[in-house]
Amino acid sequence: MRNRLKRQAREIFRKRISESECLDIVFISRKGMLDAGYAKVEKEFDKVINAYYRKRKR
């Protein structure tokens, strides 16, 4: 299960972040994520990334 979450996180990250952008992201999975589907994980990741970009633009 944990490896599945890692693969999902890598795929979501790869699709969202361009190669030219240097970011280090620590992805910590919680118990609830084991039951969450790919779409839910992707939605939560998008929330975090969007918050990062909004904060960065200030």
C-alpha positions as CSV (number, residue, x, y, z in Angstrom):
1,M,0.0,0.0,0.0
2,R,2.7,2.5,0.9
3,N,4.5,1.9,-2.4
4,R,1.2,2.6,-4.2
5,L,1.0,5.9,-2.4
6,K,4.6,6.7,-3.4
7,R,3.9,6.0,-7.0
8,Q,0.8,8.1,-7.0
9,A,2.6,11.0,-5.3
10,R,5.4,10.9,-7.9
11,E,3.0,10.8,-10.8
12,I,0.9,13.7,-9.5
13,F,4.1,15.7,-8.8
14,R,5.5,14.9,-12.3
15,K,2.3,16.0,-14.0
16,R,2.1,19.3,-12.0
17,I,5.6,20.6,-11.7
18,S,7.8,21.5,-14.7
19,E,11.3,20.1,-14.9
20,S,12.7,23.6,-15.0
21,E,11.3,24.4,-11.5
22,C,13.4,23.3,-8.6
23,L,11.2,22.2,-5.7
24,D,11.7,19.7,-2.9
25,I,8.5,18.4,-1.5
26,V,8.1,16.1,1.4
27,F,5.0,13.9,1.0
28,I,3.9,12.4,4.3
29,S,1.1,9.9,4.0
30,R,-1.4,9.5,6.7
31,K,-3.6,6.5,7.5
32,G,-6.6,8.0,5.8
33,M,-4.7,8.2,2.5
34,L,-4.6,4.4,2.3
35,D,-8.4,4.4,1.6
36,A,-8.4,7.6,-0.5
37,G,-8.5,7.1,-4.2
38,Y,-6.2,8.7,-6.8
39,A,-8.6,11.6,-7.5
40,K,-8.7,12.5,-3.8
41,V,-5.0,12.4,-3.4
42,E,-4.6,14.5,-6.5
43,K,-7.1,17.1,-5.3
44,E,-5.4,17.5,-2.0
45,F,-2.0,17.8,-3.7
46,D,-3.4,20.5,-5.9
47,K,-4.7,22.4,-2.9
48,V,-1.2,22.4,-1.4
49,I,0.6,23.4,-4.6
50,N,-1.9,26.2,-5.3
51,A,-1.5,27.6,-1.8
52,Y,2.3,27.5,-2.3
53,Y,2.1,29.5,-5.6
54,R,-0.4,32.0,-4.1
55,K,2.0,32.6,-1.2
56,R,5.0,32.8,-3.4
57,K,3.4,35.5,-5.6
58,R,3.1,38.0,-2.7
